[in-house]
């Protein structure tokens, strides 16, 4: 597994800016790729490997960080493709073979297991159970409307859970981990730009008024943190990760309470907004390529399998029409 580190090569010439470069490490082999970004030492945060956004050159520094993010996304994509091609060659698997498609199916199932949507174990024996469980996580627009109308003024914790749910939905089904680590510096000129942690793909999302309205409600709680939402507060990396884990657990517990209040036999979870966004887009005839790009999937094949595993209602309707012909 290759790793990528971002570093600043300080110039040996006094008063001259240094160069940002990417160190790619694979099997103890090191490769350095120099970027076009020039920064001074005080403009670079060595510990966190990112640009320091301060001073008079804010626009320039933000642009530099966006370029770094984009470069990293490309590098991660190249490495992932290379490693996957190597995996296929080692096992002598052809792209059009049944083993190739079973590999994709297994990846989807393993993702469902990690998300807590399917039981762990043999994916070939339990995969259909996992898919069926995942399918139930997608909810209809009627439930979303009722969720928005719920009067939760006397229950702040549930108001918070509902707000996080809607923020995730409005951000094209952004995963909770990306939502937790989303920083104020990631939002510029009405656009949120971030690197999806699961795939390393760079995404940009327009900040719609309904989304901004919710985020503004939590400004006082995040005024002393770099984060958009009050999920993480600590600057320490390890403590921040613990806060993220605790926040996810707390969030899912409150979503369970919201499910009970709605009276539907469909449990809400942190992944519901993502699944709902995908199925709603499909049901409204949004092209597969657009859905795939919106969700940050690495390929349209993954999106196609993802959607087919979430909801079989379209196929059921087609089957009903065919049966009616014979009857």
C-alpha positions as CSV (number, residue, x, y, z in Angstrom):
1,X,0.0,0.0,0.0
2,X,1.5,3.3,-1.1
3,X,1.5,6.4,1.1
4,X,1.8,10.1,0.1
5,X,3.3,12.8,2.2
6,X,3.2,16.5,1.4
7,X,6.4,18.5,2.4
8,X,8.0,21.9,1.9
9,X,11.5,22.0,0.5
10,X,13.0,25.2,2.0
11,X,15.0,27.2,-0.4
12,X,18.7,27.6,0.3
13,X,18.6,31.1,-1.1
14,X,17.7,33.6,1.8
15,X,14.4,35.3,1.2
16,X,13.3,33.0,-1.5
17,X,10.2,30.8,-1.3
18,X,10.6,27.0,-1.1
19,X,8.8,24.3,-3.1
20,X,6.0,22.0,-2.1
21,X,6.7,18.4,-3.1
22,X,4.9,15.1,-2.8
23,X,6.8,12.1,-1.4
24,X,5.3,8.8,-2.6
25,X,6.4,5.7,-0.6
26,X,5.8,2.2,-1.9
27,X,7.6,-1.0,-0.7
28,X,10.4,1.1,0.8
29,X,10.9,3.0,-2.5
30,X,10.7,6.8,-2.3
31,X,9.7,9.0,-5.2
32,X,9.5,12.8,-5.0
33,X,7.3,14.9,-7.3
34,X,7.8,18.6,-7.1
35,X,4.7,20.8,-7.5
36,X,4.5,24.3,-8.9
37,X,3.5,25.8,-5.5
38,X,6.0,28.1,-3.9
39,X,5.7,28.9,-0.1
40,X,7.7,30.4,2.7
41,X,8.4,28.5,5.9
42,X,5.9,30.6,7.9
43,X,3.2,29.8,5.4
44,X,3.5,26.0,5.9
45,X,2.2,24.0,8.8
46,X,4.7,21.1,9.0
47,X,2.9,19.1,11.7
48,X,-0.4,19.0,9.9
49,X,1.0,19.1,6.3
50,X,-1.2,21.9,5.1
51,X,-1.0,25.6,4.2
52,X,-1.3,28.2,7.0
53,X,-4.3,30.4,6.0
54,X,-3.4,33.8,7.5
55,X,-1.8,37.1,6.8
56,X,-2.4,39.3,3.8
57,X,-2.2,36.6,1.2
58,X,-5.3,34.6,2.2
59,X,-6.6,34.2,-1.4
60,X,-3.2,33.0,-2.6
61,X,-2.8,30.6,0.3
62,X,-6.4,29.2,-0.1
63,X,-5.7,28.6,-3.8
64,X,-2.4,26.8,-2.9
65,X,-4.2,24.5,-0.5
66,X,-6.9,23.8,-3.1
67,X,-4.2,22.9,-5.7
68,X,-2.5,20.6,-3.1
69,X,-5.9,18.9,-2.4
70,X,-6.5,18.4,-6.2
71,X,-3.0,17.0,-6.7
72,X,-3.4,14.5,-3.8
73,X,-6.8,13.4,-5.2
74,X,-5.1,12.7,-8.6
75,X,-2.2,10.9,-7.0
76,X,-4.5,8.7,-4.8
77,X,-6.6,7.9,-7.9
78,X,-3.6,6.8,-9.9
79,X,-2.2,4.7,-7.1
80,X,-5.5,3.0,-6.4
81,X,-5.9,2.1,-10.1
82,X,-2.3,0.8,-10.3
83,X,-2.7,-1.3,-7.1
84,X,-6.0,-2.7,-8.4
85,X,-4.6,-3.6,-11.8
86,X,-1.7,-5.3,-10.0
87,X,-4.2,-7.2,-7.8
88,X,-6.0,-8.5,-11.0
89,X,-2.7,-9.5,-12.7
90,X,-1.5,-11.4,-9.6
91,X,-4.7,-13.5,-9.5
92,X,-4.9,-13.7,-13.3
93,X,-8.4,-12.2,-13.3
94,X,-9.7,-10.7,-16.6
95,X,-11.9,-7.7,-16.4
96,X,-14.9,-9.3,-18.1
97,X,-14.8,-12.5,-16.1
98,X,-17.2,-13.6,-13.4
99,X,-14.4,-13.3,-10.9
100,X,-14.1,-9.6,-11.7
101,X,-17.7,-8.8,-11.1
102,X,-17.7,-11.0,-7.9
103,X,-14.8,-8.9,-6.7
104,X,-16.9,-5.7,-7.2
105,X,-19.8,-7.4,-5.4
106,X,-17.6,-8.4,-2.5
107,X,-16.3,-4.8,-2.2
108,X,-19.8,-3.5,-2.0
109,X,-20.7,-6.0,0.6
110,X,-17.6,-5.3,2.7
111,X,-18.5,-1.6,2.5
112,X,-22.0,-2.5,3.9
113,X,-20.3,-4.5,6.7
114,X,-18.0,-1.6,7.7
115,X,-21.0,0.7,7.7
116,X,-22.9,-1.6,10.0
117,X,-25.5,-2.4,7.4
118,X,-24.8,-6.1,6.9
119,X,-23.6,-9.0,9.1
120,X,-19.9,-9.9,8.9
121,X,-18.9,-13.3,7.6
122,X,-18.8,-15.1,4.2
123,X,-20.0,-12.5,1.7
124,X,-21.1,-15.2,-0.8
125,X,-23.4,-16.8,1.8
126,X,-24.8,-13.6,3.4
127,X,-24.5,-11.0,0.7
128,X,-28.3,-10.9,-0.1
129,X,-29.1,-10.4,3.6
130,X,-26.7,-7.4,3.5
131,X,-28.2,-6.0,0.4
132,X,-31.7,-6.3,1.7
133,X,-30.7,-4.5,5.0
134,X,-29.0,-1.8,3.0
135,X,-32.0,-1.3,0.8
136,X,-34.2,-0.5,3.8
137,X,-31.9,2.4,4.7
138,X,-33.1,4.5,1.8
139,X,-36.2,6.5,2.8
140,X,-38.8,8.4,0.8
141,X,-39.2,12.2,0.4
142,X,-42.4,12.0,2.5
143,X,-40.3,10.9,5.6
144,X,-37.9,13.8,4.9
145,X,-40.7,16.3,4.8
146,X,-42.1,14.9,8.1
147,X,-38.7,15.1,9.7
148,X,-38.3,18.7,8.7
149,X,-41.8,19.5,10.2
150,X,-41.2,17.9,13.6
151,X,-41.5,20.3,16.4
152,X,-38.3,19.7,18.4
153,X,-38.0,23.1,20.1
154,X,-38.1,21.4,23.6
155,X,-35.6,18.7,22.7
156,X,-32.2,20.3,21.6
157,X,-30.4,17.0,21.2
158,X,-32.9,15.8,18.6
159,X,-32.9,19.2,16.9
160,X,-29.1,18.8,16.5
161,X,-29.5,15.2,15.2
162,X,-32.1,16.4,12.6
163,X,-29.9,19.3,11.6
164,X,-26.9,17.0,11.0
165,X,-29.1,14.6,9.0
166,X,-30.3,17.5,6.7
167,X,-26.8,18.9,6.4
168,X,-25.6,15.5,5.2
169,X,-28.5,15.3,2.7
170,X,-28.0,18.8,1.4
171,X,-24.3,18.1,0.9
172,X,-25.1,15.3,-1.6
173,X,-25.1,12.6,1.1
174,X,-21.8,13.6,2.6
175,X,-20.5,10.8,4.9
176,X,-20.4,11.7,8.7
177,X,-16.6,11.5,8.8
178,X,-16.3,14.1,6.1
179,X,-18.9,16.3,7.7
180,X,-17.2,16.1,11.1
181,X,-13.8,17.1,9.7
182,X,-15.2,19.8,7.3
183,X,-13.4,23.1,8.1
184,X,-14.4,26.7,7.6
185,X,-11.4,27.2,5.3
186,X,-12.9,24.5,3.0
187,X,-15.9,26.8,2.2
188,X,-15.0,29.7,0.0
189,X,-17.2,31.9,-2.2
190,X,-20.3,29.8,-1.5
191,X,-18.6,26.5,-2.4
192,X,-17.5,23.7,-0.1
193,X,-14.5,21.8,-1.4
194,X,-13.1,18.7,0.3
195,X,-11.3,15.4,-0.2
196,X,-13.6,12.4,0.4
197,X,-11.7,10.3,3.0
198,X,-13.0,7.0,1.7
199,X,-11.9,7.4,-1.9
200,X,-9.5,10.4,-1.9
201,X,-11.7,12.1,-4.6
202,X,-12.0,15.9,-4.5
203,X,-15.6,17.2,-4.4
204,X,-17.0,20.7,-4.7
205,X,-20.6,21.4,-3.5
206,X,-22.5,24.7,-3.8
207,X,-23.8,25.9,-0.5
208,X,-27.5,26.2,-0.9
209,X,-29.5,28.7,1.3
210,X,-31.2,25.9,3.2
211,X,-27.8,24.4,4.0
212,X,-26.2,27.7,5.0
213,X,-29.2,28.4,7.3
214,X,-28.5,25.3,9.4
215,X,-24.8,25.9,9.6
216,X,-25.3,29.5,10.7
217,X,-27.3,28.2,13.7
218,X,-24.1,26.6,15.1
219,X,-21.7,29.5,14.6
220,X,-21.5,30.3,18.3
221,X,-20.6,26.8,19.2
222,X,-17.8,26.6,16.5
223,X,-16.4,30.1,16.9
224,X,-13.2,28.9,18.6
225,X,-12.7,25.9,16.3
226,X,-11.7,25.6,12.7
227,X,-14.6,23.2,12.0
228,X,-18.0,24.0,10.4
229,X,-20.0,21.8,12.8
230,X,-19.7,21.3,16.6
231,X,-18.7,17.6,16.3
232,X,-14.9,18.1,16.8
233,X,-13.4,20.8,19.0
234,X,-9.9,19.6,19.9
235,X,-6.9,20.6,17.7
236,X,-5.1,17.4,18.9
237,X,-5.4,14.7,16.2
238,X,-6.0,11.8,18.5
239,X,-8.5,13.6,20.7
240,X,-10.3,14.9,17.5
241,X,-10.6,11.3,16.3
242,X,-12.1,10.2,19.7
243,X,-14.6,13.1,19.5
244,X,-15.5,12.0,15.9
245,X,-16.2,8.4,17.1
246,X,-18.2,9.7,20.1
247,X,-20.1,12.1,17.9
248,X,-21.0,9.3,15.4
249,X,-22.3,7.0,18.2
250,X,-24.3,9.9,19.8
251,X,-25.7,10.9,16.4
252,X,-27.0,7.4,15.6
253,X,-28.6,7.1,19.0
254,X,-30.6,10.3,18.5
255,X,-31.5,9.3,14.9
256,X,-33.0,6.1,16.4
257,X,-35.2,8.2,18.7
258,X,-36.2,10.3,15.7
259,X,-37.2,7.2,13.9
260,X,-39.5,6.2,16.7
261,X,-41.1,9.7,16.7
262,X,-41.8,9.4,13.0
263,X,-43.6,6.1,13.5
264,X,-42.1,4.4,10.5
265,X,-40.6,1.0,10.6
266,X,-37.5,2.3,8.9
267,X,-34.5,3.0,11.1
268,X,-32.6,6.2,10.4
269,X,-28.8,6.1,10.5
270,X,-25.9,8.3,9.6
271,X,-25.9,6.6,6.1
272,X,-29.5,7.2,5.4
273,X,-29.0,10.7,3.9
274,X,-26.4,9.3,1.4
275,X,-28.6,6.5,0.3
276,X,-31.6,8.7,0.1
277,X,-29.8,11.3,-2.0
278,X,-28.7,8.6,-4.4
279,X,-32.1,6.9,-4.8
280,X,-33.9,10.2,-5.1
281,X,-31.5,11.3,-7.8
282,X,-32.1,8.1,-9.7
283,X,-35.9,8.3,-9.3
284,X,-35.8,11.8,-10.8
285,X,-34.0,10.6,-13.9
286,X,-30.6,12.2,-13.0
287,X,-28.0,10.5,-15.3
288,X,-25.8,7.8,-13.7
289,X,-22.7,9.8,-14.6
290,X,-23.9,12.8,-12.6
291,X,-25.0,10.6,-9.6
292,X,-21.5,8.9,-9.6
293,X,-19.7,12.3,-9.7
294,X,-22.0,13.7,-7.1
295,X,-21.3,10.9,-4.6
296,X,-17.6,10.8,-5.3
297,X,-17.5,7.2,-6.5
298,X,-14.4,6.0,-8.3
299,X,-16.4,4.6,-11.2
300,X,-20.0,4.4,-12.6
301,X,-19.9,0.6,-12.1
302,X,-19.7,1.1,-8.4
303,X,-22.6,3.6,-8.5
304,X,-24.7,1.2,-10.6
305,X,-24.2,-1.7,-8.2
306,X,-24.7,0.7,-5.2
307,X,-28.1,1.8,-6.5
308,X,-29.2,-1.7,-7.5
309,X,-28.4,-2.9,-4.0
310,X,-30.3,-0.1,-2.3
311,X,-33.7,-0.4,-3.9
312,X,-35.3,-3.0,-6.2
313,X,-38.6,-1.1,-6.5
314,X,-37.9,-0.2,-10.1
315,X,-37.3,-3.8,-11.1
316,X,-40.4,-4.9,-9.1
317,X,-42.6,-2.5,-11.0
318,X,-41.2,-3.8,-14.3
319,X,-41.9,-7.3,-13.2
320,X,-45.5,-6.4,-12.3
321,X,-46.1,-4.9,-15.7
322,X,-44.7,-8.1,-17.4
323,X,-46.9,-10.4,-15.3
324,X,-49.9,-8.3,-16.1
325,X,-49.4,-9.0,-19.8
326,X,-49.8,-12.7,-19.2
327,X,-52.8,-12.2,-16.9
